[in-house]
Amino acid sequence: MKYEYANVRVDSIKPDPKQPRVHKDIEKAKELAQTIKTEGIINPIEIDEDKVIITGETRWRAAKIAGLKVIPCKIVRGVAGRDRLRRQVIENIYNNTMNSWDTAVALGELIKRYLPETIVYGSDKHVAGMKKLAKEVGKSYTFVRQYLDILVQTEPIQKAIKEGMPRTHLEVFRLLPVKYHKKLEEKVLKEKVEREGLREIARAIDRNEEKADEILSIDYTGKKSVEVAMIVRQISPSFTDVLPSAKSNAKELTALLIKVSTLLNTNKLDDFPEFYKPVLRANIIVSMNHMKSWLKHERSKLKFEELTDGKK
């Protein structure tokens, strides 16, 4: 692949009809045009031998709006097919210029072209393919997996994503068995439950699956995430809701501390589901701070060695 730099007339350049970014952000182009009027085009636009844009279409549109007649271009020769698509996908991902649906479709097309043998969703080969693709585009496996998950959702969910529904709503679907997905879909599409509300529903079911039907049968339309949390915790109390006080049951508290210590000693944070990691990390830090404060207070009354069995 060879390239050279040249100034090219704006009206001779053409957009790529196969560009993976289908949604065009006109407002962003207008904003960029204001910058171009004062600073010019800082990063040259990539075009091929036929003056078809490879990367930089938004900059080209902004240059037209700004009234430029000639712009700096990087003319790339010999780039086609999947290599061209890969350059376009990487450019769009890192400049955050593609919406969720376009990103999902583009990554799906890349995995189809690069790793066709890994396309069967859910297979071991598919997981390996996603990891390879993640390296190709310089993103994490989780990033690639989350976007490709969009392509296996139902048509109503895909339609909602195309219309702007945050893809992060779909993370909840990974937390619960498939048999609950239809009801979750109803909560997302019909009742418009916010993301944190969906998480509370999923956590409540995870804590007490026997209550799943009752939790999912409630209409949460118009309710904020805090209200949803209050409702589901009444049905399926969280750990903090049922935690006994030390005063009333020191034996249970002791057993609980031993259980938590054993759990942390035998598992790494990476062993826990992705969904719970941020919550676990935050709660562990808070708990550590509480324990440090508690021990500091207790040292004035008890020998620290007695509390720790002589271990510091």
C-alpha positions as CSV (number, residue, x, y, z in Angstrom):
1,M,0.0,0.0,0.0
2,K,1.5,3.3,-1.1
3,Y,0.5,6.9,-0.4
4,E,1.3,10.5,-1.2
5,Y,0.1,13.9,-0.1
6,A,-1.5,16.5,-2.4
7,N,-3.9,19.4,-2.4
8,V,-7.1,18.3,-4.1
9,R,-10.1,20.2,-5.3
10,V,-13.0,19.7,-2.9
11,D,-15.6,19.3,-5.7
12,S,-13.6,16.5,-7.3
13,I,-13.7,14.3,-4.2
14,K,-16.6,11.8,-3.8
15,P,-18.0,10.1,-0.7
16,D,-17.7,6.3,-0.4
17,P,-21.2,4.7,-0.9
18,K,-20.0,1.7,1.1
19,Q,-18.9,3.8,4.1
20,P,-19.9,1.9,7.2
21,R,-21.2,5.1,8.9
22,V,-24.7,5.4,7.4
23,H,-25.9,8.1,9.9
24,K,-24.5,11.5,8.9
25,D,-24.1,14.0,11.7
26,I,-24.8,17.3,9.8
27,E,-24.6,19.3,13.0
28,K,-21.2,18.0,13.8
29,A,-20.0,18.9,10.3
30,K,-21.4,22.5,10.8
31,E,-19.5,22.8,14.1
32,L,-16.3,21.5,12.5
33,A,-16.7,24.0,9.6
34,Q,-16.3,26.9,12.1
35,T,-13.0,25.4,13.3
36,I,-11.8,24.9,9.7
37,K,-12.5,28.5,8.9
38,T,-9.9,29.6,11.6
39,E,-7.5,26.6,11.7
40,G,-7.9,24.9,8.4
41,I,-7.9,21.1,8.0
42,I,-5.3,19.8,10.5
43,N,-5.5,16.1,9.5
44,P,-5.6,15.4,5.8
45,I,-8.5,13.4,4.3
46,E,-7.7,9.9,3.0
47,I,-8.8,9.3,-0.6
48,D,-8.0,6.5,-3.1
49,E,-6.7,6.8,-6.7
50,D,-10.3,7.7,-7.9
51,K,-10.7,10.4,-5.3
52,V,-13.2,8.4,-3.3
53,I,-13.0,9.1,0.4
54,I,-11.5,6.3,2.6
55,T,-11.6,8.2,5.9
56,G,-12.5,11.8,6.7
57,E,-15.9,12.3,5.2
58,T,-17.1,14.6,7.9
59,R,-14.0,16.8,7.5
60,W,-14.7,16.9,3.7
61,R,-18.4,17.9,4.3
62,A,-17.2,20.5,6.8
63,A,-14.7,21.9,4.3
64,K,-17.5,22.3,1.8
65,I,-19.6,24.2,4.3
66,A,-16.6,26.4,5.2
67,G,-16.3,27.3,1.5
68,L,-12.8,25.8,0.9
69,K,-12.0,25.1,-2.7
70,V,-8.9,23.0,-2.2
71,I,-8.0,20.7,0.8
72,P,-5.0,18.6,1.8
73,C,-5.4,14.9,1.1
74,K,-3.5,11.7,1.7
75,I,-3.9,9.6,-1.5
76,V,-3.7,6.0,-0.6
77,R,-3.1,3.5,-3.4
78,G,-3.9,-0.2,-3.4
79,V,-6.3,-0.3,-0.5
80,A,-9.6,-2.1,-1.1
81,G,-12.0,-4.7,0.3
82,R,-11.7,-5.6,3.9
83,D,-8.6,-3.5,4.5
84,R,-10.4,-0.4,3.4
85,L,-13.4,-1.3,5.6
86,R,-11.1,-1.9,8.6
87,R,-9.5,1.6,8.2
88,Q,-13.0,3.2,8.0
89,V,-14.3,1.3,11.0
90,I,-11.2,2.2,13.1
91,E,-11.4,5.9,12.1
92,N,-15.1,6.0,13.0
93,I,-14.8,4.2,16.3
94,Y,-12.0,6.3,17.6
95,N,-13.6,9.6,16.5
96,N,-16.9,8.3,17.9
97,T,-18.7,9.2,14.7
98,M,-20.9,6.1,14.3
99,N,-24.0,5.4,16.2
100,S,-24.5,2.0,17.9
101,W,-26.4,0.4,15.0
102,D,-23.8,1.4,12.4
103,T,-21.0,0.2,14.7
104,A,-22.6,-3.2,15.2
105,V,-23.2,-3.7,11.5
106,A,-19.6,-2.6,10.6
107,L,-18.1,-5.0,13.2
108,G,-20.4,-7.8,12.0
109,E,-19.2,-7.2,8.4
110,L,-15.6,-7.2,9.5
111,I,-15.9,-10.5,11.3
112,K,-17.7,-11.9,8.3
113,R,-14.8,-10.9,6.0
114,Y,-11.9,-11.6,8.2
115,L,-13.0,-14.6,10.2
116,P,-15.9,-16.3,8.3
117,E,-15.4,-19.6,10.1
118,T,-16.2,-17.9,13.5
119,I,-19.6,-16.4,12.5
120,V,-21.8,-19.0,14.4
121,Y,-23.0,-16.9,17.3
122,G,-22.2,-18.3,20.8
123,S,-19.7,-20.9,19.6
124,D,-16.1,-21.2,21.0
125,K,-14.9,-20.1,17.5
126,H,-17.1,-17.1,17.6
127,V,-15.6,-16.0,20.9
128,A,-12.1,-16.5,19.5
129,G,-13.1,-14.5,16.4
130,M,-14.4,-11.6,18.6
131,K,-11.1,-11.6,20.4
132,K,-9.1,-11.5,17.2
133,L,-11.3,-8.7,15.8
134,A,-10.8,-6.7,19.0
135,K,-7.1,-6.8,18.4
136,E,-7.6,-5.7,14.7
137,V,-9.6,-2.6,15.7
138,G,-7.7,-1.9,18.9
139,K,-10.6,-2.2,21.2
140,S,-11.4,-4.6,24.1
141,Y,-13.2,-8.0,23.6
142,T,-16.0,-6.6,25.8
143,F,-16.5,-3.6,23.4
144,V,-16.7,-5.9,20.4
145,R,-19.0,-8.4,22.1
146,Q,-21.4,-5.7,23.3
147,Y,-21.9,-4.3,19.9
148,L,-22.2,-7.7,18.1
149,D,-24.8,-8.6,20.7
150,I,-27.1,-6.0,19.0
151,L,-27.2,-8.1,15.8
152,V,-28.8,-11.1,17.5
153,Q,-31.6,-9.2,19.2
154,T,-35.2,-9.2,18.1
155,E,-36.3,-6.9,15.3
156,P,-38.2,-4.5,17.8
157,I,-35.0,-4.2,19.9
158,Q,-32.9,-3.6,16.8
159,K,-35.4,-1.0,15.6
160,A,-35.2,0.8,19.0
161,I,-31.4,0.8,18.8
162,K,-31.5,2.3,15.3
163,E,-33.8,5.0,16.7
164,G,-31.4,5.9,19.4
165,M,-32.0,3.6,22.4
166,P,-28.8,3.3,24.3
167,R,-27.1,-0.1,23.7
168,T,-26.2,-0.3,27.4
169,H,-29.9,-1.4,28.0
170,L,-28.9,-4.7,26.4
171,E,-26.4,-5.5,29.1
172,V,-29.2,-6.6,31.4
173,F,-30.2,-9.3,28.9
174,R,-26.9,-11.1,29.6
175,L,-27.7,-11.3,33.3
176,L,-30.8,-13.4,33.1
177,P,-31.7,-16.7,31.4
178,V,-33.3,-16.4,27.9
179,K,-36.7,-17.4,29.3
180,Y,-37.0,-13.9,30.9
181,H,-35.9,-11.9,27.8
182,K,-39.3,-11.4,26.3
183,K,-40.6,-9.8,29.5
184,L,-37.4,-7.7,29.8
185,E,-38.0,-6.6,26.2
186,E,-41.5,-5.4,27.3
187,K,-39.9,-3.4,30.1
188,V,-37.5,-1.7,27.7
189,L,-39.8,-1.0,24.8
190,K,-43.3,-0.6,26.2
191,E,-42.7,0.6,29.8
192,K,-39.5,2.6,29.0
193,V,-37.7,1.5,32.2
194,E,-34.4,3.3,32.6
195,R,-31.2,1.4,32.6
196,E,-30.6,1.5,36.3
197,G,-34.2,0.4,36.8
198,L,-33.6,-2.6,34.6
199,R,-30.4,-3.4,36.6
200,E,-32.5,-3.4,39.8
201,I,-35.0,-5.8,38.3
202,A,-32.2,-8.1,37.1
203,R,-30.5,-8.0,40.5
204,A,-33.8,-8.7,42.3
205,I,-34.4,-11.8,40.1
206,D,-30.8,-13.0,40.5
207,R,-31.2,-12.8,44.3
208,N,-34.5,-14.7,44.3
209,E,-35.5,-16.3,41.1
210,E,-38.6,-17.8,42.6
211,K,-40.0,-14.2,42.7
212,A,-39.1,-13.6,39.0
213,D,-42.7,-13.9,37.7
214,E,-44.0,-11.5,40.3
215,I,-41.2,-8.9,39.7
216,L,-41.7,-9.1,35.9
217,S,-45.5,-8.9,36.1
218,I,-45.4,-5.4,37.5
219,D,-46.0,-2.4,35.2
220,Y,-43.2,0.1,35.8
221,T,-44.4,2.6,33.2
222,G,-43.5,6.2,34.3
223,K,-41.5,5.1,37.3
224,K,-37.9,6.3,38.0
225,S,-35.1,3.9,38.8
226,V,-35.3,4.7,42.5
227,E,-39.0,3.8,42.5
228,V,-38.4,0.6,40.6
229,A,-35.7,-0.3,43.2
230,M,-38.0,0.3,46.1
231,I,-40.7,-1.9,44.5
232,V,-38.4,-4.9,43.7
233,R,-36.6,-4.8,47.0
234,Q,-39.8,-5.3,48.8
235,I,-40.4,-8.5,46.9
236,S,-36.7,-9.6,46.8
237,P,-34.8,-7.8,49.6
238,S,-31.1,-6.9,48.9
239,F,-28.3,-8.0,51.2
240,T,-28.3,-4.7,53.0
241,D,-32.0,-4.8,53.5
242,V,-31.8,-8.0,55.6
243,L,-28.4,-7.6,57.2
244,P,-28.7,-8.2,61.0
245,S,-27.3,-5.7,63.4
246,A,-24.2,-6.7,65.3
247,K,-26.0,-5.9,68.6
248,S,-28.8,-8.4,68.0
249,N,-26.7,-11.1,66.5
250,A,-22.9,-11.0,66.9
251,K,-22.6,-14.7,65.9
252,E,-24.2,-14.2,62.5
253,L,-22.1,-11.1,61.9
254,T,-18.9,-13.1,62.7
255,A,-19.9,-15.9,60.4
256,L,-20.7,-13.4,57.7
257,L,-17.3,-11.7,57.9
258,I,-15.6,-15.1,57.7
259,K,-17.7,-16.0,54.6
260,V,-16.9,-12.7,52.9
261,S,-13.2,-13.0,53.7
262,T,-13.1,-16.6,52.3
263,L,-14.9,-15.5,49.2
264,L,-12.4,-12.6,48.6
265,N,-9.5,-14.9,49.3
266,T,-10.5,-17.6,46.9
267,N,-11.8,-15.4,44.0
268,K,-10.4,-12.6,41.9
269,L,-12.5,-9.7,40.7
270,D,-12.2,-11.0,37.1
271,D,-14.0,-14.2,38.2
272,F,-17.2,-12.2,38.9
273,P,-19.7,-11.3,36.1
274,E,-18.8,-8.1,34.2
275,F,-22.1,-6.5,35.3
276,Y,-21.3,-6.7,39.0
277,K,-17.6,-5.6,38.9
278,P,-18.1,-1.8,39.3
279,V,-20.5,-2.4,42.2
280,L,-18.2,-4.9,43.9
281,R,-15.2,-2.7,43.6
282,A,-17.0,0.3,45.0
283,N,-18.5,-1.7,47.9
284,I,-15.3,-3.4,48.8
285,I,-13.5,0.0,49.1
286,V,-16.3,1.4,51.2
287,S,-16.2,-1.7,53.4
288,M,-12.5,-1.5,53.8
289,N,-12.7,2.1,55.0
290,H,-15.4,1.2,57.5
291,M,-13.3,-1.7,58.8
292,K,-10.2,0.5,59.2
293,S,-12.2,3.1,61.1
294,W,-13.8,0.3,63.3
295,L,-10.4,-1.3,64.1
296,K,-8.8,2.1,64.9
297,H,-11.6,2.6,67.4
298,E,-11.3,-0.9,68.9
299,R,-7.5,-0.7,69.3
300,S,-8.0,1.6,72.2
301,K,-9.9,-1.2,74.1
302,L,-8.4,-4.4,72.8
303,K,-4.9,-5.5,71.8
304,F,-4.7,-5.5,68.0
305,E,-2.9,-8.9,68.2
306,E,-5.9,-10.5,69.8
307,L,-8.1,-9.4,66.9
308,T,-5.7,-10.6,64.2
309,D,-4.3,-13.7,65.9
310,G,-0.9,-12.1,66.0
311,K,-0.9,-11.4,62.3
312,K,-0.4,-7.9,61.0
